[in-house]
Amino acid sequence: MNEIKFIFFDLDRTLWDFEKNSIVTFSDIFEKYNLSEIFPDFDTFITKYKYHNEKLWAKYRLGEIKKEELRNKRFLLTLAEFGVNDENLAKKMGDDYISISPTKTQLFPYTIEVLEYLYNKYTLAIITNGFKEVQYTKLKNCGLEKYFKKIICSEDVGRQKPHHDIFHFALSSLNAKKNESIMIGDDYKIDILGAYNFGFKSIFFNLHKNKVKSLSNMQEISSLKQLLDIL
């Protein structure tokens, strides 16, 4: 990959361990609002939340709902499953999630080592669909912001991955060319197919080794440490 000069990383579930950090955050919220009086157990709360969150995020990516609706409605629908229609509580939970989750700092193994290595060889940037105020806070709290020349958030572009506009914006912001660039991310449809359809290389961070269709210009890893052998 001698021609590569620019590396674009996804953040959540690629560098920042979204699942582990979220569980700790939800545990804080569950205890703070005594949600054991509403839900039979913590796992049920998480399962119901994930169901509604994924559906609402799909709508958000398509531009069918606004960020503010997503933030609160996912908790409102989760509460409503157990007969609690409390918009005020849902808003408090939504606000707490946004404020608490980016303070958690669990990264995937080898994140720092890999970034230290790549930082001296390439120009690094983030392309993320996450909320702008949250993603910047995560990077700062984890000590990652120093590695990245640009943080490209979908809110700045008005388009979400996998739309071509966000990839075009990312390249333009660094004066980068497609043949000099590579995308690294965990979401096959959003990160990898998005990059592929736009026309540049990708590395699929397939932590759980799920079977996917191999694409030209795509490589696959299950540990960030493998990037040291590729790049």
C-alpha positions as CSV (number, residue, x, y, z in Angstrom):
1,M,0.0,0.0,0.0
2,N,2.8,2.4,-0.9
3,E,0.4,4.8,-2.6
4,I,-1.7,5.3,0.6
5,K,-1.2,8.7,2.3
6,F,-4.6,9.2,4.1
7,I,-6.3,6.9,6.5
8,F,-9.9,7.5,7.5
9,F,-11.1,5.7,10.6
10,D,-14.6,5.1,11.9
11,L,-14.7,5.8,15.7
12,D,-17.4,3.8,17.4
13,R,-16.8,0.0,17.4
14,T,-13.6,0.5,15.5
15,L,-11.4,2.4,18.0
16,W,-13.7,3.3,20.8
17,D,-15.3,0.2,22.3
18,F,-18.9,1.3,22.0
19,E,-20.5,-1.9,23.5
20,K,-18.4,-1.9,26.7
21,N,-18.6,1.8,27.2
22,S,-22.4,1.8,26.6
23,I,-23.0,-1.0,29.1
24,V,-21.2,0.9,31.9
25,T,-23.2,4.0,30.9
26,F,-26.5,2.2,31.0
27,S,-25.7,0.7,34.3
28,D,-25.2,4.2,35.7
29,I,-28.5,5.3,34.3
30,F,-30.3,2.1,35.4
31,E,-29.2,2.7,39.0
32,K,-29.7,6.5,39.0
33,Y,-33.4,6.3,38.0
34,N,-34.1,3.1,39.9
35,L,-35.2,1.4,36.7
36,S,-35.4,-2.0,38.4
37,E,-38.9,-0.8,39.5
38,I,-39.9,-0.6,35.8
39,F,-37.9,-3.4,34.1
40,P,-37.7,-7.0,35.3
41,D,-33.9,-6.9,35.0
42,F,-31.0,-4.9,33.4
43,D,-30.6,-7.2,30.4
44,T,-34.3,-6.7,29.4
45,F,-33.8,-2.9,29.6
46,I,-30.7,-3.2,27.3
47,T,-32.4,-5.5,24.8
48,K,-35.5,-3.3,24.4
49,Y,-33.4,-0.2,24.2
50,K,-31.2,-1.7,21.4
51,Y,-34.3,-2.7,19.4
52,H,-35.7,0.8,19.4
53,N,-32.4,2.5,19.0
54,E,-31.4,0.6,15.9
55,K,-34.8,1.3,14.2
56,L,-34.6,5.0,15.0
57,W,-30.9,5.2,13.9
58,A,-32.0,3.7,10.5
59,K,-34.6,6.5,10.2
60,Y,-32.0,9.1,11.3
61,R,-29.5,8.0,8.6
62,L,-32.2,8.4,6.0
63,G,-33.0,11.9,7.3
64,E,-36.5,10.9,8.4
65,I,-36.1,12.1,12.0
66,K,-34.0,14.8,13.7
67,K,-31.2,14.2,16.2
68,E,-33.3,15.5,19.1
69,E,-36.1,13.0,18.4
70,L,-33.7,10.1,18.2
71,R,-32.0,11.1,21.5
72,N,-35.2,10.9,23.6
73,K,-37.6,8.7,21.7
74,R,-35.4,5.6,22.0
75,F,-35.8,5.8,25.7
76,L,-39.4,6.8,25.6
77,L,-40.3,3.8,23.5
78,T,-38.2,1.5,25.8
79,L,-40.1,2.8,28.8
80,A,-43.5,2.5,27.1
81,E,-42.9,-1.2,26.5
82,F,-43.4,-1.6,30.3
83,G,-46.3,0.8,30.7
84,V,-44.3,4.0,31.5
85,N,-45.2,7.0,29.3
86,D,-43.0,9.6,30.9
87,E,-41.5,12.0,28.5
88,N,-39.7,13.9,31.2
89,L,-37.9,10.7,32.4
90,A,-37.1,9.8,28.8
91,K,-35.5,13.2,28.2
92,K,-33.4,12.9,31.4
93,M,-32.2,9.5,30.4
94,G,-31.4,10.7,26.9
95,D,-29.5,13.7,28.2
96,D,-27.6,11.6,30.7
97,Y,-26.6,9.1,28.0
98,I,-25.2,11.9,25.9
99,S,-23.3,13.4,28.8
100,I,-22.1,10.2,30.5
101,S,-21.1,7.9,27.6
102,P,-18.3,10.0,26.1
103,T,-16.6,10.1,29.5
104,K,-16.0,6.3,29.3
105,T,-12.6,5.5,27.9
106,Q,-12.5,1.8,27.0
107,L,-10.7,1.4,23.6
108,F,-10.1,-1.7,21.6
109,P,-6.8,-3.5,22.2
110,Y,-3.8,-2.0,20.4
111,T,-5.6,1.3,19.6
112,I,-2.9,3.5,21.0
113,E,0.0,1.4,19.7
114,V,-1.5,1.4,16.2
115,L,-2.2,5.1,16.1
116,E,1.3,5.9,17.4
117,Y,2.7,3.9,14.5
118,L,0.4,5.2,11.8
119,Y,0.6,8.8,12.9
120,N,4.2,9.1,11.9
121,K,3.6,7.6,8.4
122,Y,0.1,8.9,7.3
123,T,-2.4,11.7,7.6
124,L,-5.2,10.3,9.9
125,A,-8.8,11.4,10.1
126,I,-12.1,10.3,11.5
127,I,-15.3,9.9,9.6
128,T,-18.3,9.3,12.0
129,N,-22.0,9.3,11.9
130,G,-22.1,9.9,15.7
131,F,-23.3,13.1,17.3
132,K,-20.7,15.8,16.9
133,E,-20.6,17.0,20.6
134,V,-20.3,13.4,21.8
135,Q,-17.5,12.3,19.4
136,Y,-15.2,15.2,20.1
137,T,-15.6,14.5,23.8
138,K,-14.8,10.8,23.4
139,L,-11.6,11.6,21.4
140,K,-10.5,14.1,24.0
141,N,-11.2,11.9,27.0
142,C,-9.4,9.0,25.5
143,G,-6.4,11.0,24.4
144,L,-7.0,10.3,20.8
145,E,-7.6,13.7,19.3
146,K,-3.9,14.5,18.8
147,Y,-3.6,11.7,16.2
148,F,-6.2,13.1,13.8
149,K,-5.9,16.0,11.5
150,K,-9.6,16.1,10.8
151,I,-12.7,14.9,12.5
152,I,-15.5,14.7,9.9
153,C,-18.9,14.3,11.5
154,S,-22.0,13.6,9.4
155,E,-23.7,16.6,11.0
156,D,-21.1,18.9,9.4
157,V,-21.9,17.5,6.0
158,G,-25.6,17.0,6.3
159,R,-25.2,13.4,5.0
160,Q,-24.5,10.2,6.8
161,K,-22.2,7.3,5.7
162,P,-22.6,5.5,3.4
163,H,-23.7,8.5,1.3
164,H,-21.1,9.6,-1.3
165,D,-21.3,13.2,0.0
166,I,-19.6,12.5,3.3
167,F,-16.7,10.7,1.7
168,H,-16.3,13.4,-0.9
169,F,-16.3,16.0,1.9
170,A,-13.7,14.0,3.8
171,L,-11.3,13.8,0.8
172,S,-11.8,17.5,0.0
173,S,-11.2,18.6,3.5
174,L,-7.7,17.1,3.3
175,N,-7.1,17.6,-0.4
176,A,-6.8,13.9,-0.7
177,K,-7.3,11.6,-3.7
178,K,-9.3,8.4,-3.8
179,N,-6.3,6.3,-4.8
180,E,-4.3,7.7,-1.9
181,S,-7.0,7.0,0.7
182,I,-8.3,4.1,2.7
183,M,-11.3,3.7,5.1
184,I,-11.1,1.5,8.2
185,G,-14.4,0.6,9.9
186,D,-16.5,-2.1,11.6
187,D,-19.7,-1.6,9.7
188,Y,-19.7,-3.5,6.4
189,K,-22.7,-1.7,4.9
190,I,-21.9,1.8,6.1
191,D,-18.1,2.0,6.2
192,I,-16.9,-0.7,3.8
193,L,-19.6,-0.7,1.1
194,G,-19.8,3.1,1.4
195,A,-16.1,3.4,0.7
196,Y,-16.2,0.8,-2.1
197,N,-19.1,2.4,-3.9
198,F,-17.4,5.8,-3.6
199,G,-14.3,4.3,-5.1
200,F,-11.5,3.9,-2.5
201,K,-9.9,1.1,-0.6
202,S,-11.1,-0.2,2.8
203,I,-10.1,-2.4,5.7
204,F,-13.0,-4.2,7.4
205,F,-12.5,-4.5,11.1
206,N,-14.5,-7.7,11.5
207,L,-14.0,-8.3,15.2
208,H,-16.5,-11.2,15.3
209,K,-15.4,-12.7,12.0
210,N,-18.8,-12.5,10.4
211,K,-19.1,-13.9,6.9
212,V,-19.4,-11.1,4.3
213,K,-19.0,-10.8,0.6
214,S,-15.3,-10.0,-0.2
215,L,-14.9,-6.8,-2.3
216,S,-12.1,-5.7,-4.5
217,N,-9.9,-3.1,-2.7
218,M,-11.1,-4.5,0.7
219,Q,-9.0,-6.3,3.3
220,E,-10.2,-7.8,6.5
221,I,-8.9,-7.8,10.1
222,S,-10.1,-9.1,13.4
223,S,-7.6,-7.2,15.5
224,L,-6.3,-3.7,15.1
225,K,-2.8,-5.0,15.6
226,Q,-3.0,-6.5,12.1
227,L,-2.9,-3.0,10.7
228,L,0.8,-3.0,11.6
229,D,1.4,-5.7,9.0
230,I,-0.8,-4.1,6.3
231,L,0.1,-0.4,6.5
